[in-house]
Amino acid sequence: MAAQYVLSRRHDAPRWQRQKSKAGIVDIEVRGNDEERRIAIRRSPPVIGREVNDRERLAVLDPTAARYLSPGDRQRLVRAYEVARATGTPLSTWQRRPHPLSPYRFFTILLMPPRHRLYATCDARFVRMIEANALSEAAALARRGLDPDLPAMKAVGLSELLRYLHGEMPLEAAIAAAQRATRQYAKRQTTWFRHQTAPDLTLVEQFSQGLLRSSLRFVRESVLTG
């Protein structure tokens, strides 16, 4: 899939204080034991992320986040709820605050192969996963009776394999559907990279040893001359 690698080095000159990535990391001050609070929220009966009423509960603490987050995006809804509960400040407010400039300059390498080759690689990779006993792994997860909202149960391609194991579709259809889901995930990744990063180096080819050498050469030049 498309991928992004970040190289950083410390530098104090003003020109190093420009972060080229549009997607930043927010420093959040947490009151009390954040881990205990997170566990309590996630173990409590579902109050957000499954129904419209749950989203409305988030709106009480963070109306801005409740407006732009999808009702089905439970992971982000839960995180926004956790931040508001833990800090007393909505996540949307944290994100709008000015942040101190980083003493590091980030060099970004973006691997962005042609889409048709990327999709072919996704399809072939899923076939190799089937050959490497992915069905047995899916069956083992199914036997554990895990909460479907857990991240492990949302792995790309898992739901399609579970449908096959439950007799809901033929294996060939399950594989095709899982490959399609993988391609869609790859497309979302490339869209995110395109809009959220400003890479110093973009490599528009499939990964190879030659491409790796080019990347390492760029890294060495950035460290030594940046």
matplotlib code that plots the C-alpha trace (Angstrom):
import matplotlib.pyplot as plt

x = [0.0, 1.0, 3.1, 4.8, 8.0, 9.2, 12.8, 13.4, 16.5, 16.8, 17.8, 17.4, 17.5, 14.2, 13.8, 13.6, 10.5, 8.1, 6.2, 5.4, 2.8, -0.7, -1.8, -0.3, -0.1, -1.9, -0.4, -3.3, -3.1, -5.0, -6.4, -6.1, -5.5, -6.3, -5.8, -8.3, -10.8, -10.4, -11.0, -14.1, -15.5, -14.9, -16.3, -19.4, -22.7, -22.4, -23.4, -21.7, -21.0, -23.9, -27.0, -27.9, -28.7, -25.2, -23.8, -26.0, -24.4, -21.1, -22.6, -23.2, -19.4, -18.1, -20.8, -18.3, -16.9, -20.4, -21.2, -18.3, -17.8, -19.9, -22.4, -20.7, -17.1, -17.1, -13.4, -13.2, -16.4, -15.1, -11.7, -13.4, -15.6, -12.6, -10.7, -13.6, -14.2, -10.5, -9.5, -12.7, -11.9, -13.4, -11.0, -12.0, -10.8, -7.4, -7.0, -7.6, -5.1, -1.7, 1.1, 4.7, 7.0, 8.9, 12.7, 12.7, 12.5, 10.6, 11.6, 8.8, 9.2, 6.0, 5.7, 2.9, 3.0, 0.7, -2.8, -3.2, -0.1, -1.1, -4.4, -2.9, -0.5, -3.4, -5.3, -2.2, -1.4, -4.9, -4.5, -1.2, -3.0, -5.5, -2.7, -1.0, -4.1, -6.0, -9.2, -8.0, -7.1, -10.5, -12.2, -10.1, -11.3, -14.9, -14.7, -13.6, -16.8, -15.1, -17.0, -17.4, -16.5, -12.9, -10.3, -9.1, -12.6, -12.6, -9.4, -9.8, -11.1, -12.1, -15.8, -15.9, -14.0, -16.4, -19.4, -17.9, -17.3, -20.9, -22.1, -23.3, -21.3, -18.9, -15.2, -14.5, -17.1, -15.6, -12.1, -13.3, -15.2, -12.2, -9.9, -12.3, -12.3, -8.5, -8.4, -10.8, -8.7, -5.6, -7.5, -8.4, -4.8, -3.6, -6.3, -5.2, -1.5, -2.3, -4.3, -2.5, 1.2, 3.7, 6.4, 10.0, 10.4, 7.7, 8.5, 5.9, 6.9, 6.4, 8.8, 12.1, 15.7, 16.5, 13.8, 15.2, 18.6, 17.2, 15.4, 18.5, 20.5, 17.9, 18.0, 21.8, 21.8, 19.1, 20.9, 24.3, 23.3, 19.9]
y = [0.0, 3.6, 4.5, 7.5, 7.5, 10.5, 11.4, 14.0, 15.8, 18.5, 22.0, 25.4, 27.7, 29.4, 27.7, 24.3, 25.5, 24.8, 21.6, 20.3, 17.9, 19.3, 16.6, 17.5, 16.0, 17.8, 17.9, 17.3, 17.9, 15.2, 15.5, 12.4, 8.9, 8.9, 5.1, 4.2, 6.7, 5.2, 1.7, 2.8, 4.5, 1.6, -1.0, 1.1, 0.3, 1.9, 5.5, 6.8, 5.5, 3.1, 5.2, 8.8, 9.3, 8.3, 10.9, 13.5, 12.6, 13.6, 16.8, 17.8, 17.8, 18.6, 19.8, 20.6, 17.1, 15.6, 17.5, 16.5, 12.9, 10.1, 8.3, 5.0, 6.1, 4.7, 4.9, 8.7, 9.3, 7.4, 9.3, 12.7, 11.7, 10.5, 13.7, 15.9, 13.8, 13.6, 17.3, 19.3, 20.7, 19.5, 17.9, 20.4, 23.2, 21.4, 21.1, 24.8, 26.0, 27.3, 24.9, 25.6, 25.1, 21.9, 22.0, 19.2, 19.4, 16.5, 15.1, 13.0, 10.3, 9.2, 6.0, 6.4, 3.7, 3.8, 2.9, 0.0, -1.6, -0.8, -2.5, -5.5, -5.8, -5.6, -8.4, -10.7, -10.0, -11.2, -14.4, -15.0, -14.5, -17.2, -19.5, -18.8, -20.0, -16.7, -18.7, -20.6, -17.4, -15.9, -19.1, -18.8, -15.2, -16.2, -18.9, -16.4, -14.5, -11.1, -7.8, -6.8, -3.3, -4.3, -3.1, -6.7, -7.6, -4.7, -5.9, -5.4, -8.6, -10.3, -9.7, -11.2, -14.3, -14.6, -14.5, -17.4, -19.4, -18.7, -20.1, -16.7, -16.6, -18.8, -18.5, -17.0, -14.2, -13.6, -13.3, -10.9, -8.8, -8.7, -7.7, -4.9, -3.7, -3.8, -1.7, 0.8, 1.1, 1.7, 4.4, 6.1, 6.0, 7.6, 10.3, 11.0, 11.2, 13.5, 16.0, 15.8, 15.7, 17.8, 15.2, 16.2, 13.2, 11.2, 7.9, 6.9, 3.3, -0.1, -0.9, -2.5, -2.7, 0.2, 2.3, 1.4, 2.6, 5.9, 6.4, 5.7, 8.1, 10.8, 10.1, 10.4, 13.6, 15.1, 14.2, 15.4, 18.6, 19.5]
z = [0.0, -0.1, 2.8, 4.5, 6.4, 8.5, 9.3, 11.9, 13.3, 15.8, 14.6, 16.2, 13.1, 12.4, 9.0, 10.8, 12.6, 9.7, 10.0, 6.5, 7.5, 7.7, 10.2, 13.6, 17.0, 19.8, 23.3, 25.7, 29.4, 31.3, 34.8, 37.0, 35.9, 32.1, 31.8, 34.5, 33.0, 29.6, 30.8, 32.7, 29.7, 27.3, 29.8, 30.5, 28.6, 25.1, 25.4, 22.2, 18.8, 18.1, 17.9, 17.1, 20.8, 21.7, 19.4, 21.0, 24.3, 22.9, 21.7, 25.3, 25.9, 22.4, 20.0, 17.3, 17.2, 17.4, 14.2, 12.1, 13.3, 11.7, 13.9, 12.9, 13.6, 17.1, 17.6, 17.0, 18.9, 22.0, 21.8, 21.6, 24.6, 26.5, 25.9, 27.0, 30.1, 31.0, 30.4, 30.8, 27.3, 24.0, 21.6, 18.9, 21.2, 21.8, 18.0, 17.5, 20.0, 18.8, 19.6, 20.3, 17.3, 17.3, 17.6, 15.0, 11.2, 9.6, 6.3, 4.7, 2.2, 0.5, -1.4, -3.9, -6.6, -9.6, -8.6, -10.9, -9.6, -6.0, -6.5, -8.1, -5.2, -2.7, -4.6, -4.7, -1.0, 0.1, -2.0, -0.2, 3.1, 2.2, 1.2, 4.6, 6.5, 7.1, 7.2, 10.3, 12.0, 11.2, 12.6, 15.8, 16.3, 15.7, 18.4, 21.0, 20.7, 20.8, 20.8, 17.1, 18.0, 19.0, 16.6, 15.9, 14.7, 12.2, 10.4, 6.6, 5.1, 8.3, 8.0, 4.5, 5.7, 8.7, 6.3, 4.3, 7.5, 8.6, 5.2, 4.0, 0.8, -1.3, -0.7, -4.1, -3.4, 0.1, -1.4, -4.0, -1.5, 0.8, -2.0, -2.9, 0.8, 0.7, -2.4, -0.9, 2.2, 0.1, -1.8, 1.4, 2.4, -0.8, -0.5, 3.1, 2.2, -0.8, 1.4, 4.7, 3.9, 2.0, 1.3, 0.7, -1.6, -3.4, -5.0, -7.6, -8.1, -6.6, -3.7, -4.8, -3.7, -6.1, -4.5, -1.1, -2.1, -3.4, -0.1, 2.0, -0.2, 0.5, 4.2, 4.3, 2.3, 4.6, 7.7, 6.5, 4.6, 6.1]

ax = plt.figure().add_subplot(projection="3d")
ax.plot(x, y, z, "-o")
ax.set_aspect("equal")
plt.show()
